Structure formats: structure tokens, C-alpha cells
Amino acid sequence: MALQKEKYSKIPEDAVILTEDQALIYQTKLMANWPNTKDVFGFKYGSMAIATASMVTGIYFNQHFRGMFRLLNYGQMSSYLPITAIPTAISLFSHQQFVLGPLLLDRKGCPICLQTRASAIQALCGCLLPLVLSPITSLALVHRYHTYDMPYITKEPRKAFQVIAKVFKPIKNVTFYLFLGHAFLASLVTYFEADSINTVDMKLALAETEEEFRN
């Protein structure tokens, strides 16, 4: 059965009325259990692509700052885990909550607006967040293991930020392209997710029309 959003006055008497949460659960299960994987490829694998991009970006930034601060093997787990897990989880949750959810519930919404929202969320959570977290975790390890002549931010904030800016400079251009890449990826994923939802809606509507014609 195709899910439709209508004003209360236009709802047929035999229609099944769902709350927003129930409608979201219903539509998500419908898409997840759709027999033809090709029809729902964007829906099934779009979020995975976003999460993977966030994780890889976190690894890249962490490796750079760890290398520049000469951390070698010190505190690898304590730095890699938060920098990969936190941005990945936040970007995945934010995309599903603020982009995919509205897509599933409101087919008549502004697609460009959702793509713009998705791009902003992913650029922020998938690129800028690990960029901020990486030097923070690295600095904590630097002060603990004394691998680099680094002033304390609390005591000499200006000098500390100058050192961080110096360490960041070699990857400045790469970061810019990563930012754009994340924004483009999120926009593309949102497009394919919307395409998957529209494909399923069209096939359900066609099946219902054929059923009515036979009856």
C-alpha cells in the first residue's frame, strides 16, 4: 500500500490513518524489505556511503596531526576511536533524522532544500568536526607523552593556536576539497534516496491501479 499525505478533509473513509512516527516506521520497513534491490539502491547504501566518508576523513586528519606531533604509536586507540566514531555516528544520525526522514514522509517537499540541508550537515559533521577533534586529542597526548614542544592552550592560547595553524597549513587545500567533496556526496546521496522512494511509490501506485482495474 502506498503511503500518502493528505488533508484530513480529503482522507477516504476506508483509509488507514497513521501518526507521523507510525508512517515513518511503515515507510522505512517497506523500503528496507523491498524485493528489488536495484529499485532501492540509493536508500539502502546512501547512509553507508556518508558514514564511510566521515570515518575515512577522521582517519586522515588524525594520521596527519599524529604524524606532525610525532606521536608514533602513543595513544592510538584513544585518538582514533573518538575521531572516527563520533563524526560517523553524528553524520549518520543527522542525515537520517533531518534528511531521509523528511524524504520518506513528505514527497512534495522542496528537493533542492533537502539537498542543501544534507550538504551542510555532512560538510559540518563529516569534515569540520573531525578536523576540530583531531588536534584536540593529539594535543592531549602530546602533553602526556612530551613528543612535541607544544604550549598549553590554557596558559598560552595564542602560541598554541599558532602551532596548530602551522601544523594544519600543509593540508589546507586538501581540507577545502574534502569539505566540497562531503557536500557533493551528501547532495548526490539525497538525490538517489529520493529516486529510490519515488520508484517504489510509482510501482506501488501502478500495482494498485492494476488491482482496481481487475476488480
Helices and strands as residue ranges (DSSP letters): G 8-10, H 20-32, G 37-40, H 41-68, H 76-95, I 96-100, H 101-105, H 111-122, I 123-128, H 129-145, H 157-168, G 169-171, H 172-214
